[in-house]
Amino acid sequence: MFSSVLLASALLPLVFALPHTRRDQVCGQYDVVTSKPYSLLANHWGMYEAYAGSQCSTLKTADGNAVAWTTQWSWSGGDGIKSFSNIQLDEGLNRQLSAINSMPSTWHWSQSSTGKVVSDVAYDLFTSYTAGGSNANEVMIWLANFNAGPIAYEYDASGHAVPIAKNLNIAGHTWNLYQGSNGSNTVYSFLPVSGKIKAFSGDIYGFFKHLMDTGYISDSQYLVRAQAGTEATSGTATLATSYYELSIN
């Protein structure tokens, strides 16, 4: 009996540490798991274009402003995007861009895949003309492009999107900027000039600052959504985020 009590006492610190470890999974089309200040969104918005497939996302750990999560997906058939499973910041939104000073973020991720995959890894942010209003502009910051491509108004003879600006130095990396429409609003996409950025750390407000300084977006618009995840089109892959945080100051 005495040894059992000692064993139970030794395990107590482990038991009390467990609330920081989460195993919440979302597999339904629009399932959501919330762990303030974030929500993990399944968002399989285009799944019915696929001939077959599924996707599950899991919130692994949540500790203060930092989270770790994974998403495993396999989609076949159809040319369109099947999902944008993502982590969404739920605090600090609905502020005018002119009232924001910085948006520091860190995102460490890796992706394993089987065969050819068509997807991206990207921040996805939306502005509106009013607080909580409908989307006016979408700003995407791609950290990786897996056989996909940004929306653009102009494409070259080979079918590649043509950037409206090249070699922009923002948040410690060099980017090309593309502009297009998703049918509902204008989309601005920043893509790395080369390679993939698997360990990003920088102030993503710099991307908004560039768009405001060049007249593409007004600083009177409101930031209404801030997400980060993967647009999956086809193939089989696992995106694992070992560390993610975003703040709006």
Long-range contacts (C-beta under 8 A, 24 or more apart in sequence): 20-61, 20-62, 20-63, 21-60, 21-61, 22-59, 22-60, 22-61, 22-62, 23-58, 23-59, 23-60, 24-58, 24-59, 25-56, 25-57, 25-58, 25-59, 26-56, 26-57, 26-58, 26-85, 27-54, 27-55, 27-56, 27-57, 33-59, 34-90, 35-59, 35-62, 35-67, 36-90, 36-91, 37-65, 37-89, 37-90, 37-91, 37-92, 38-62, 38-67, 38-87, 38-88, 38-89, 38-90, 39-87, 39-88, 39-90, 40-69, 40-85, 40-86, 40-87, 40-88, 41-84, 41-85, 41-86, 41-87, 41-88, 41-227, 41-229, 42-83, 42-85, 43-83, 43-84, 43-85, 43-86, 43-229, 44-82, 44-83, 44-85, 45-81, 45-83, 45-84, 46-78, 46-80, 46-81, 46-82, 46-83, 47-75, 47-82, 47-83, 49-77, 49-78, 49-79, 49-80, 49-82, 50-75, 50-76, 50-77, 50-78, 50-82, 50-234, 51-76, 51-77, 51-78, 52-76, 52-77, 53-77, 53-82, 55-82, 55-83, 55-85, 55-232, 57-85, 65-245, 65-246, 65-247, 66-243, 66-244, 66-245, 67-241, 67-244, 67-245, 68-241, 68-242, 68-243, 68-244, 69-241, 69-244, 70-238, 70-239, 70-240, 70-241, 71-229, 71-230, 71-238, 71-239, 72-237, 72-238, 73-230, 73-232, 73-236, 73-237, 73-238, 74-235, 74-236, 74-237, 75-232, 75-233, 75-234, 75-235, 76-234, 77-234, 78-234, 79-233, 80-233, 81-231, 81-232, 81-233, 82-232, 82-233, 82-234, 83-230, 83-231, 83-232, 84-124, 84-227, 84-229, 84-230, 84-231, 84-232, 85-229, 85-230, 85-232, 86-124, 86-227, 86-228, 86-229, 86-230, 87-227, 87-228, 87-229, 87-241, 87-244, 88-225, 88-226, 88-227, 89-226, 89-227, 89-246, 89-248, 91-248, 92-247, 92-248, 92-249, 93-223, 93-224, 93-225, 93-226, 93-248, 94-131, 94-132, 94-222, 94-223, 94-224, 95-131, 95-222, 95-223, 95-248, 96-219, 96-220, 96-221, 96-222, 96-223, 97-127, 97-208, 97-212, 97-217, 97-218, 97-219, 97-220, 97-221, 97-222, 97-223, 98-219, 98-220, 100-205, 100-208, 100-223, 100-248, 100-249, 101-205, 101-249, 102-203, 102-205, 102-247, 102-249, 103-203, 103-204, 103-205, 103-208, 103-226, 103-246, 103-247, 103-248, 103-249, 104-202, 104-203, 104-204, 104-246, 104-247, 104-249, 105-200, 105-201, 105-202, 105-203, 105-204, 105-228, 105-244, 105-245, 105-246, 105-247, 106-200, 106-201, 106-243, 106-244, 106-245, 107-143, 107-199, 107-200, 107-201, 107-228, 107-241, 107-243, 107-244, 108-198, 108-199, 108-200, 108-241, 108-242, 108-243, 108-244, 109-143, 109-198, 109-239, 109-240, 109-241, 109-242, 109-244, 110-198, 110-239, 110-240, 110-242, 111-144, 111-146, 111-230, 111-237, 111-238, 111-239, 111-240, 112-237, 112-238, 112-240, 113-146, 113-235, 113-236, 113-237, 113-238, 114-235, 114-236, 114-237, 115-235, 115-236, 116-147, 116-234, 116-235, 117-146, 117-147, 117-234, 117-235, 117-236, 117-237, 118-146, 118-147, 118-148, 118-232, 118-233, 118-234, 118-235, 119-146, 119-147, 119-148, 119-230, 119-231, 119-232, 119-233, 119-235, 119-237, 120-144, 120-145, 120-146, 120-148, 120-230, 120-231, 121-146, 121-196, 121-229, 121-230, 121-239, 122-228, 122-229, 122-230, 122-231, 123-204, 123-226, 123-227, 123-228, 124-225, 124-227, 124-228, 124-229, 125-204, 125-208, 125-223, 125-225, 125-226, 125-227, 126-185, 126-223, 126-224, 126-225, 127-217, 127-221, 127-222, 127-223, 127-224, 128-221, 128-222, 128-224, 129-220, 129-221, 129-222, 130-222, 131-222, 131-224, 132-222, 132-224, 133-222, 133-224, 135-184, 135-185, 135-224, 135-225, 136-185, 136-186, 136-221, 137-185, 137-186, 137-187, 137-188, 137-211, 137-216, 137-217, 137-221, 138-182, 138-185, 138-186, 138-187, 138-188, 139-187, 139-188, 139-190, 139-207, 139-208, 139-211, 139-217, 140-187, 140-188, 140-189, 140-190, 141-190, 141-204, 141-207, 142-189, 142-190, 142-191, 142-192, 143-192, 143-196, 143-197, 143-198, 143-200, 144-192, 144-196, 144-197, 144-198, 145-191, 145-192, 145-196, 146-235, 146-237, 148-231, 148-233, 150-178, 150-180, 150-187, 150-189, 150-191, 151-178, 151-180, 151-181, 151-182, 151-187, 151-189, 152-178, 152-179, 152-180, 152-189, 153-179, 153-180, 153-181, 163-191, 165-214, 166-193, 167-193, 168-210, 170-202, 170-206, 170-207, 170-210, 171-200, 171-202, 171-203, 171-204, 171-206, 171-207, 172-201, 172-202, 173-197, 173-200, 173-202, 177-210, 179-216, 188-216, 188-217, 204-246, 223-248
